């Protein structure tokens, strides 16, 4: 059983998940812009890397809070919608880590005058991260609201 995660007496998961659902796609979009648009690169600087790193720290806390909330509500057994949400949510951390690595690579390579030639990684990983967040969030919304 997980420990209860609460913020101001409210379950932490619904509060934290909103931060993750907004910040992780934002970090991915900023990483893509940083990769392909020189004007955005100049303005964003290290911001995509910092956002991605923040999300990478936030995702495990959000997932743990979700597990704790599920335990408080009797677990996920017998609820296929909640099981699907949990399964998809557990896949977000690796993508968040990959996004952080790509964002950091973009920044380091650009900062020191080189180019990161793995275009598929610079564009594909942020795009897949957005898809993973949307799928997990959609499954959570269906589990909550039907």
TORKOL-4160 file (C-alpha; in steps of 0.2 Angstrom, whole numbers, padded with zeros to 4 digits, m for minus):
146
<pt num="1" X="0000" Y="0000" Z="0000"/>
<pt num="2" X="0006" Y="0018" Z="m0004"/>
<pt num="3" X="0007" Y="0032" Z="0008"/>
<pt num="4" X="m0007" Y="0045" Z="0006"/>
<pt num="5" X="m0001" Y="0060" Z="m0005"/>
<pt num="6" X="m0011" Y="0076" Z="0000"/>
<pt num="7" X="m0009" Y="0094" Z="m0003"/>
<pt num="8" X="m0020" Y="0105" Z="0008"/>
<pt num="9" X="m0031" Y="0090" Z="0013"/>
<pt num="10" X="m0034" Y="0086" Z="m0006"/>
<pt num="11" X="m0027" Y="0071" Z="m0015"/>
<pt num="12" X="m0011" Y="0076" Z="m0023"/>
<pt num="13" X="m0013" Y="0067" Z="m0039"/>
<pt num="14" X="m0027" Y="0077" Z="m0047"/>
<pt num="15" X="m0017" Y="0093" Z="m0043"/>
<pt num="16" X="0000" Y="0086" Z="m0049"/>
<pt num="17" X="m0006" Y="0079" Z="m0065"/>
<pt num="18" X="m0012" Y="0095" Z="m0071"/>
<pt num="19" X="0006" Y="0102" Z="m0069"/>
<pt num="20" X="0013" Y="0087" Z="m0078"/>
<pt num="21" X="0000" Y="0087" Z="m0092"/>
<pt num="22" X="0004" Y="0106" Z="m0096"/>
<pt num="23" X="0023" Y="0106" Z="m0093"/>
<pt num="24" X="0028" Y="0091" Z="m0101"/>
<pt num="25" X="0020" Y="0095" Z="m0118"/>
<pt num="26" X="0026" Y="0113" Z="m0116"/>
<pt num="27" X="0044" Y="0106" Z="m0113"/>
<pt num="28" X="0042" Y="0095" Z="m0129"/>
<pt num="29" X="0036" Y="0109" Z="m0140"/>
<pt num="30" X="0050" Y="0121" Z="m0133"/>
<pt num="31" X="0063" Y="0107" Z="m0137"/>
<pt num="32" X="0056" Y="0105" Z="m0155"/>
<pt num="33" X="0056" Y="0124" Z="m0158"/>
<pt num="34" X="0074" Y="0125" Z="m0151"/>
<pt num="35" X="0079" Y="0112" Z="m0163"/>
<pt num="36" X="0072" Y="0119" Z="m0179"/>
<pt num="37" X="0070" Y="0138" Z="m0177"/>
<pt num="38" X="0085" Y="0149" Z="m0174"/>
<pt num="39" X="0075" Y="0164" Z="m0167"/>
<pt num="40" X="0067" Y="0152" Z="m0154"/>
<pt num="41" X="0083" Y="0145" Z="m0150"/>
<pt num="42" X="0091" Y="0162" Z="m0146"/>
<pt num="43" X="0076" Y="0166" Z="m0135"/>
<pt num="44" X="0073" Y="0150" Z="m0126"/>
<pt num="45" X="0091" Y="0146" Z="m0122"/>
<pt num="46" X="0091" Y="0133" Z="m0108"/>
<pt num="47" X="0073" Y="0134" Z="m0104"/>
<pt num="48" X="0068" Y="0118" Z="m0113"/>
<pt num="49" X="0081" Y="0108" Z="m0104"/>
<pt num="50" X="0075" Y="0115" Z="m0087"/>
<pt num="51" X="0057" Y="0112" Z="m0091"/>
<pt num="52" X="0061" Y="0094" Z="m0096"/>
<pt num="53" X="0071" Y="0091" Z="m0080"/>
<pt num="54" X="0057" Y="0098" Z="m0069"/>
<pt num="55" X="0045" Y="0087" Z="m0078"/>
<pt num="56" X="0057" Y="0072" Z="m0076"/>
<pt num="57" X="0057" Y="0075" Z="m0057"/>
<pt num="58" X="0038" Y="0078" Z="m0057"/>
<pt num="59" X="0032" Y="0063" Z="m0066"/>
<pt num="60" X="0037" Y="0050" Z="m0053"/>
<pt num="61" X="0029" Y="0060" Z="m0039"/>
<pt num="62" X="0013" Y="0062" Z="m0049"/>
<pt num="63" X="0013" Y="0043" Z="m0053"/>
<pt num="64" X="0016" Y="0039" Z="m0035"/>
<pt num="65" X="0002" Y="0050" Z="m0029"/>
<pt num="66" X="m0009" Y="0041" Z="m0042"/>
<pt num="67" X="m0005" Y="0024" Z="m0035"/>
<pt num="68" X="m0008" Y="0031" Z="m0018"/>
<pt num="69" X="m0025" Y="0038" Z="m0023"/>
<pt num="70" X="m0029" Y="0021" Z="m0032"/>
<pt num="71" X="m0025" Y="0012" Z="m0016"/>
<pt num="72" X="m0036" Y="0024" Z="m0006"/>
<pt num="73" X="m0051" Y="0021" Z="m0018"/>
<pt num="74" X="m0049" Y="0002" Z="m0017"/>
<pt num="75" X="m0036" Y="m0002" Z="m0030"/>
<pt num="76" X="m0037" Y="m0004" Z="m0049"/>
<pt num="77" X="m0043" Y="m0022" Z="m0049"/>
<pt num="78" X="m0060" Y="m0023" Z="m0058"/>
<pt num="79" X="m0058" Y="m0006" Z="m0066"/>
<pt num="80" X="m0051" Y="m0009" Z="m0083"/>
<pt num="81" X="m0051" Y="0010" Z="m0087"/>
<pt num="82" X="m0041" Y="0014" Z="m0072"/>
<pt num="83" X="m0029" Y="m0001" Z="m0076"/>
<pt num="84" X="m0026" Y="0006" Z="m0093"/>
<pt num="85" X="m0023" Y="0024" Z="m0086"/>
<pt num="86" X="m0010" Y="0017" Z="m0074"/>
<pt num="87" X="m0002" Y="0007" Z="m0088"/>
<pt num="88" X="0000" Y="0022" Z="m0099"/>
<pt num="89" X="0005" Y="0033" Z="m0085"/>
<pt num="90" X="0019" Y="0021" Z="m0080"/>
<pt num="91" X="0026" Y="0024" Z="m0098"/>
<pt num="92" X="0029" Y="0042" Z="m0097"/>
<pt num="93" X="0044" Y="0043" Z="m0086"/>
<pt num="94" X="0056" Y="0035" Z="m0099"/>
<pt num="95" X="0050" Y="0047" Z="m0112"/>
<pt num="96" X="0052" Y="0062" Z="m0100"/>
<pt num="97" X="0070" Y="0056" Z="m0097"/>
<pt num="98" X="0073" Y="0055" Z="m0116"/>
<pt num="99" X="0066" Y="0072" Z="m0118"/>
<pt num="100" X="0077" Y="0079" Z="m0105"/>
<pt num="101" X="0092" Y="0071" Z="m0113"/>
<pt num="102" X="0087" Y="0078" Z="m0131"/>
<pt num="103" X="0084" Y="0095" Z="m0124"/>
<pt num="104" X="0101" Y="0095" Z="m0115"/>
<pt num="105" X="0109" Y="0088" Z="m0130"/>
<pt num="106" X="0102" Y="0102" Z="m0141"/>
<pt num="107" X="0107" Y="0115" Z="m0129"/>
<pt num="108" X="0125" Y="0109" Z="m0126"/>
<pt num="109" X="0128" Y="0106" Z="m0145"/>
<pt num="110" X="0121" Y="0123" Z="m0150"/>
<pt num="111" X="0130" Y="0132" Z="m0136"/>
<pt num="112" X="0147" Y="0125" Z="m0141"/>
<pt num="113" X="0144" Y="0128" Z="m0160"/>
<pt num="114" X="0141" Y="0110" Z="m0165"/>
<pt num="115" X="0125" Y="0103" Z="m0172"/>
<pt num="116" X="0115" Y="0088" Z="m0166"/>
<pt num="117" X="0113" Y="0078" Z="m0182"/>
<pt num="118" X="0100" Y="0065" Z="m0175"/>
<pt num="119" X="0085" Y="0074" Z="m0182"/>
<pt num="120" X="0074" Y="0060" Z="m0178"/>
<pt num="121" X="0079" Y="0061" Z="m0160"/>
<pt num="122" X="0077" Y="0080" Z="m0159"/>
<pt num="123" X="0060" Y="0079" Z="m0166"/>
<pt num="124" X="0053" Y="0062" Z="m0164"/>
<pt num="125" X="0056" Y="0060" Z="m0145"/>
<pt num="126" X="0047" Y="0076" Z="m0141"/>
<pt num="127" X="0033" Y="0071" Z="m0152"/>
<pt num="128" X="0031" Y="0054" Z="m0144"/>
<pt num="129" X="0032" Y="0062" Z="m0127"/>
<pt num="130" X="0017" Y="0073" Z="m0131"/>
<pt num="131" X="0008" Y="0057" Z="m0138"/>
<pt num="132" X="0012" Y="0047" Z="m0122"/>
<pt num="133" X="0005" Y="0061" Z="m0111"/>
<pt num="134" X="m0011" Y="0064" Z="m0121"/>
<pt num="135" X="m0014" Y="0045" Z="m0121"/>
<pt num="136" X="m0012" Y="0043" Z="m0102"/>
<pt num="137" X="m0022" Y="0059" Z="m0098"/>
<pt num="138" X="m0036" Y="0054" Z="m0110"/>
<pt num="139" X="m0036" Y="0037" Z="m0101"/>
<pt num="140" X="m0037" Y="0045" Z="m0084"/>
<pt num="141" X="m0051" Y="0057" Z="m0089"/>
<pt num="142" X="m0061" Y="0042" Z="m0096"/>
<pt num="143" X="m0057" Y="0032" Z="m0079"/>
<pt num="144" X="m0063" Y="0047" Z="m0069"/>
<pt num="145" X="m0077" Y="0054" Z="m0080"/>
<pt num="146" X="m0083" Y="0039" Z="m0090"/>
